[in-house]
Amino acid sequence: MHEIKHIFRVNREPFFPLGGQVHNSSGYNLTELEAAFKALELMDANTVEIPVYWYQVEPEEGRFDFSVLDDLLAGCRAHGLKLMLLWFGTWKNGQMEYTPNWVKSDQERFRRVVTPAGYTIPVLSSQCEENRLADERAFTALMRAVREKDAEEKTIIAVQVENEPDILGCDRDYGEDSTAAFHSAVPTELVEQVAGHPGTPIHVAWHGAGARR
């Protein structure tokens, strides 16, 4: 038997999550969630994973609405379930489907990924600082709300930060800033981290590629 070195704990006690993830769009309303809760009861589950959508919690920039979080907490508590949140922010499946309309409508401020042919696709550029800052503010507000609403009962036991971050429809962003970053040197801090962890998969791959710094 291998020694178990990492144990997931809830309230300082070992906890083995048994549950499921609801459909990506099932967090829209309590009616659909109720069907998911009933299915989890039939499975004797103790945990459910449910997404929270950026456009839902910040319909207007700077105005936050966490009533969806209230509903999720109430439903999970009523059914004796622990909750894992998924943050559908900048990305979901390599796209920007769950971003607010005020993000989608301002392509100058919130830049899109540019293809080699020079046209944009519906994916926010990870090289755009405005994108990152807006998502960061929203996610930070969500975490603050989690602390305020669930500090005592601790229904929420984990949070997934972003969901499937990637670019669906292109190998990379060919925008000016992204291309400059792509052709620049790898950050020294990253190289040092990789070099300092021999035997890890990324270290092996790095050496296999010549261990260039």
N, C-alpha and C positions, 0 to 999 in steps of 0.2 A: 504493500500500500504506500502511495506517495503521501508525504506530509502536506496537508492543506495549509497553505501560507496566507491565503487571502479569503477572508470570510465577510460576506455582506451582512451588515448589522443594521437593525432598526431599533431605536431606543436602547442601544448598547447590547442588544441580544441578537444572536444569530438568526437570520431570516432567509428563507428560501422562497423566492417569488414564484408562485404558480398562477399563471393567468394568460392573458392575451391582449393583443393590440386591436382596438376597434378600427373600423374602416377609416381611411384618411379624412372623409368628410362627415363622420358620424358625430363629431363634436358640435355640429351646428345647432342641434336642438335636443331637448330632453326626451322627446318621443323616440327618436332614433337611439339615443343613449339607453333608454329603458330596455329596448330590445337586446342591446349588447349586455347590459347588466344581467338580464334573465339567462342569456346564454352562458355567461360566466358562472352563474349560480349552478347551472346544470353540470358544469365542469368541476365544481367544488374549488373554484379559483379563490385566491386570496389577494390578487393584484390585477390592476388593469392599466394599460398604457393608452393615453388619449392625447391627441394633438391640441395645441392652442395656436390660433392663427393670428399673425401680426395684424392683418386688416381688421380683425374683430376687436382686438384690444386697443387699437389706436386708429379709429376711423378718421379722425382729423389729427393733423400733426400737433403733438403736445397735449391732446385731450385723450385720456385713457379711460377705458371702460372694462372693468374686470368682473362684470356680472357673470360672464361665462365661467370664470374661476369659482365663483360662489356656487353656481349650479353643479359643477364637477365635484366640488368638495361635498356638497349636500348629498348628491347621488351616491358617491363612494361610501360616505359614512353611513347612509341608510342601508346599504347593502353589505356593510362590513368589509369593504375592499380598501387596500392600499392603492395609491395612485402614483404612476410615473407620467410625467408630462413630456411631450415632444414639442419643441419650439419650431413652428413653421414660420421662419422669418425670411431672410434673404433668399434661402434656397428651400426647395422641396423637390426632390427628384431632378436636381440640376436645372430647375426652372424657378420663376418668380411668381407663380400662380397665387400665392397666399399673401403677397405684399399689399399694403393699402393702395387705394386708388390715387392718393396724392403722391405716392412714389411712382406708380405706373405712368402717370400722366406727365411727369416732368423728366423727360429723357436727357435734358441738358444737365440738370443737377445730379440725377441718378443715372449714370451712364450704363449703357448696355454693352454686352460683349460684341465685339466686331469680328466678322469672319474674314478669311483671306481675300474674299472678293470685295470687301469693304462695306457690306451691309450689316445691320445689327439684327440680333435675335433676342427673344424675350428672356434674357438671363442678365441679372445685374453683374457688373464687372467688380470682381474682388479687389481691383486696383483703385477703385473710386472711394476716396476717403469719406465723401458725403454718404455713400451707401453704408459703409461700416459704422459711422457715427450714429446714423439714424437707427439702425438695427440695434446697436449697443444700448442706446437710450431706452428703446422699447423693451429689450430683454431685461435690462436693469430694473425698469419699472415693474415688470412682471415678477422678478425675484423679490422685489421689495413687497409687492402685494402678497406673495406666497408667505413671506415671513410674518406679515401682519395678520393674515387670515388663518394661518395654520401652525403658528409657533407652539401652541399648546397641544393640539391633538396629533400633530405630525402625521396627517393622512398621506401627504406627499413624501415619497421616500427617495425619489430620483428625478432628475431633469436631463433630457437630451438637448444639448445646445446645437441648434441648427439640425437640418435633416437632409441627408444625402447632398452635401455641398459638392457641386461639380458644374460642368457645362454640358447640357444636353443639346447636341447639334453642332458641336465644333470641338476641335482638339485643344484649343486654348483661345484666349482673348488676343486678337491681333490689333487692338487699339494702341495708340502711340505710347501711353504710359506702360501698358502691359508688355509691349514688345521691348521697350527699354529695360524693364525689369528682367525679362526672359534672357536677354543677352548680357546682363550684368553679372558680376562675380557672385558666387554663392556666399551668403553671410558667414563671416568667420565664426560666429557663435554656433551656427548650425553644424559647420564642419567639425568644430571642436567637440560638440556633443556626440556626433557620430563616431569620431575617432576614439572618444573616451569610453565607448561601450563595445569592446570586442566580443565577438560571438553572437551578437544580436543579428536578426535578419537584415536590417538596413546596413549594418557594418559589413556583413558578408557581401551584400549586393554592391556596396561602395567599392570594396576591394576588388570585386570581380570586374568592375568597370575601370580599374586603374588607380583607385584611391586618389584621384586628383583633388587638389585643394583650390 
